[in-house]
Amino acid sequence: MPDISAEEAERRKRAIFDKLSPRRRKYIDRVGYERWDPFEEPKDPIEIRRDKTKRTTQMLVREFLQALPAEGYSNAYGRGVMEMALGIVNNDERFIAMLDFARWYTDLLRAEGHEDH
């Protein structure tokens, strides 16, 4: 709020309060008129987390699942993809470890001449 006197701020606060519906006034009475700030700045929106590629969890999941063969996937498979994407975007060590292990195991299978699955 621009620089105004405490008296002017209180006058404006009272004017706003007086114009409120009885239901809204009841809420403010519960919070406490003195603690109520009608001039409070709005809160910032929740941060939308993104990975290093600037993709959200949803974007990663959608791109991955769309790249699968046309026959589709099970619900359990889709949940697993969602959990992994969420864990990686949140930099959760548990999921980073699973990713590292999957890479290592894939390399092991290839080195020994086995299929990936």
C-alpha positions in Angstrom: 0.0 0.0 0.0 1.4 3.5 -0.8 2.7 5.6 2.0 -0.3 6.7 4.0 -0.8 7.6 7.6 -1.8 5.0 10.2 -5.1 7.0 10.7 -5.9 6.9 6.9 -5.0 3.1 6.8 -7.4 2.5 9.7 -10.1 4.6 8.1 -9.9 2.6 4.9 -9.8 -0.7 6.8 -12.9 0.3 8.7 -14.7 1.3 5.5 -13.9 -2.1 3.9 -15.0 -3.9 7.0 -18.3 -1.9 7.1 -19.1 -2.9 3.5 -18.6 -6.6 4.1 -21.4 -9.1 4.3 -22.3 -10.3 7.8 -20.9 -13.8 7.0 -17.5 -12.3 6.0 -17.5 -10.1 9.1 -18.1 -13.1 11.3 -14.9 -14.7 9.8 -12.9 -11.5 10.5 -14.2 -11.3 14.1 -13.0 -14.9 14.6 -9.6 -14.1 13.2 -9.5 -10.8 15.0 -10.1 -7.4 13.5 -6.7 -6.2 14.7 -4.9 -9.1 12.9 -6.9 -8.8 9.7 -5.1 -7.1 6.9 -7.4 -6.2 3.9 -4.3 -4.8 2.1 -2.2 -8.0 2.2 -0.4 -8.8 -1.0 -1.6 -11.9 -2.7 0.5 -15.0 -2.2 2.7 -16.3 -5.1 1.4 -19.3 -7.0 2.7 -22.7 -5.9 6.1 -23.3 -7.6 5.8 -25.7 -10.5 8.7 -28.0 -10.3 10.6 -28.8 -13.4 13.6 -31.0 -14.2 16.8 -30.0 -15.9 15.1 -30.1 -19.3 12.5 -27.6 -18.0 9.7 -30.3 -18.2 7.2 -30.9 -15.4 6.4 -34.3 -14.1 3.3 -34.5 -16.2 5.2 -33.5 -19.4 7.8 -36.2 -18.8 5.2 -38.9 -18.1 3.1 -38.0 -21.2 6.1 -37.9 -23.5 7.4 -41.2 -22.2 4.1 -43.0 -22.4 3.3 -41.7 -25.9 6.6 -43.2 -27.1 5.5 -46.7 -26.0 4.2 -49.2 -28.6 0.6 -48.9 -29.5 -0.5 -52.0 -27.4 -0.4 -49.8 -24.4 0.6 -50.3 -20.8 -1.0 -51.4 -17.5 -2.1 -49.1 -14.7 0.7 -50.4 -12.5 3.2 -49.5 -15.3 1.8 -46.0 -15.6 1.9 -45.5 -11.8 5.5 -46.6 -11.8 6.4 -44.1 -14.5 4.6 -41.3 -12.6 6.4 -42.2 -9.4 9.8 -42.2 -11.1 9.2 -38.9 -12.9 8.0 -37.3 -9.7 11.0 -38.6 -7.7 13.4 -37.5 -10.4 11.9 -34.0 -10.7 12.0 -33.6 -6.9 15.6 -34.9 -6.8 14.6 -37.6 -4.4 17.6 -39.8 -3.6 15.6 -43.0 -3.6 14.5 -42.5 -7.2 17.9 -41.2 -8.3 19.3 -44.5 -6.9 16.7 -46.5 -8.9 17.6 -44.7 -12.0 21.3 -45.3 -11.5 20.7 -48.9 -10.8 18.5 -49.3 -13.9 21.3 -47.7 -16.0 23.9 -50.0 -14.5 21.8 -53.1 -14.9 21.0 -52.2 -18.6 24.7 -51.9 -19.2 25.3 -55.2 -17.5 22.7 -57.0 -19.6 24.1 -55.6 -22.8 27.7 -56.5 -21.9 26.6 -60.1 -21.3 24.6 -60.3 -24.5 21.1 -60.4 -22.9 18.0 -58.5 -23.8 17.0 -55.4 -21.9 13.8 -57.0 -20.4 
